[in-house]
Amino acid sequence: MRYAIILTLLTGLCYQSVMAQTDSIARTDSTTQVEKKKTTFTLGALYANNASYYGQTAASPMPYVAASGVVQFPCGIYLSSTAYRLLKDSSHAVSATSATAGFSFPIGKKLTADIAYSHTFYPSNSAFLQAANPDNATASLKYKYWMTTGISGDYAFGKQQDVFVTATTEKLIQLGSFSKKDLITLTPSVDVVAGTQHFYESYVTQRYLQFKDLGLPLPFLPGVPAGSQTVNKEATSFDVLSYNLHVPLAYNRAHYMIEAAYQLSVLSDKALSGAGETHSFVNCSFYYQF
């Protein structure tokens, strides 16, 4: 989920989640992106004030916590799994669980490619915006010079099918250290996301039926006529969806990293889940690598 909850799970490994979008959790920081000669295992824990799907959000805030594990082999193959718990979800101990398999490999001295597939298990009444698309296939390229620029494509499929393309650029800035064994880094990045929005049609349908079954007033959702269970044809159009600024501040040591990250997302006028709105996200995470 980079990208899938702009959490996706593979941020820092390929990137981008998935799915995702929400933004993903089991990540390896830019300062550790070196060729590994042994198998590594990374555990991660994350808190986020809201779930992000390529900068977009559900109708109400969804703060959550997540725990993950990643195994990365010297050949470039990696396997990961993440469990999510929505703090407002009292009906499920685990609100979603994802599993990912991927392969990262160099094409040249400065160019790296990544391919990955992930599947996320959602409850039938999941509140996640992207729950209609549990499967996600990702391919990305990153070119590293004094900055790192990349492009990734995501094909999300399930009840609906969506395609997303993300162009991003970032810069690793070393801020200093407290000792010879640590490093403080700031890695600001900017990305632009374009894609289709079939997922929103399923989200609206589900919300409509939930409110109707409970006998509650039907929710007003942007771009959806009152009482309608479908969105208009704009869901099939490929448009720019959001512009995102990420500012992660990290404290790094040999085996662990503590990070606080801020994300500002500005939605385009084509976004069905809040056109023209501005969203802010705050994440706090901890990763330990064996």
C-alpha positions, 0 to 999 in steps of 0.5 A, a space after each residue: 500500500 504506497 503506496 497502497 495505504 500510501 502505506 504500502 509496505 515497500 516504501 524504501 525497498 522498491 519504494 511504493 504501496 502499496 498499494 499504496 498507497 497509505 502510505 507502507 511501513 516496513 521500509 529501509 531508510 535511504 542511508 541503508 540502501 547499500 548492497 547487502 551480502 547477507 540475508 537481513 530481517 527487519 521488524 517495524 512498528 508504525 503509528 499514523 494519524 490517518 490512512 493515505 491512499 496516494 494522498 487521498 483519504 476516506 470520509 472520516 479520519 482513520 488513525 492506525 498502528 501497524 507492525 511489519 517484518 521484512 526478509 531481504 536476501 542477497 540476490 535482491 528477493 524480499 518477502 514482507 508482511 504487515 498487520 494494520 489496526 485501525 484505532 477506531 475499529 472495535 470490531 476487528 483485532 486486525 483491520 487488514 493484513 498484507 503480504 508482499 514478494 518482490 525483487 530489486 536489482 541494479 541495471 547500472 551503477 546508478 539505476 535500480 529496478 524493482 518489481 513486486 506483488 502484494 495481496 492484502 486481506 480486508 474484512 468484508 466491511 473494511 473502512 479502507 478506501 482501497 479495500 476494493 483492490 486487494 491485489 497490487 502489482 508494482 514496477 519501478 525505476 530509480 536513478 540516483 545522482 545528487 538526488 534520487 529520481 524515480 517512476 513507478 507504476 501500480 496495477 491494483 485489481 480486485 472488485 475494481 481495477 485501477 492503474 497508478 503512475 507516480 513520479 518522485 524525486 528526493 534528496 538525502 540530507 545528513 544533518 549531523 550526529 551525536 557520536 560516531 555511531 549514529 546519523 541524523 538524516 532528513 530526506 524530503 521528497 516530492 511526488 505527483 500521482 496520476 491514475 484511475 479511480 474505480 476503487 472509489 465507486 466500490 467505496 461509495 457503494 459500501 458506505 451507502 449500503 452500510 448507512 442504509 442498513 443502519 437506517 442512518 442518513 445517507 452520507 454526502 460524498 464528493 462527486 456522488 449524487 445524493 442517494 446514488 450507489 455509483 460515481 460518474 464516468 470520471 472514475 475511469 478517466 486517467 488523471 493527475 490525482 495528487 501532489 505530495 510533499 514528504 518530510 521524514 526526519 530519521 535517527 539512524 544507528 547500525 541496526 535501528 532507525 527512529 523516524 518521524 515523517 510529515 506528508 502534505 497532499 494537495 488533491 487535484 480537481 479530478 480527485 473524487 475523494 475530496 477534489 482540491 482539498 489539502 490533507 496532512 499526515 503524520 507518521 512515527 515509526 521504528 525499525 530494527 534490522 537483524 
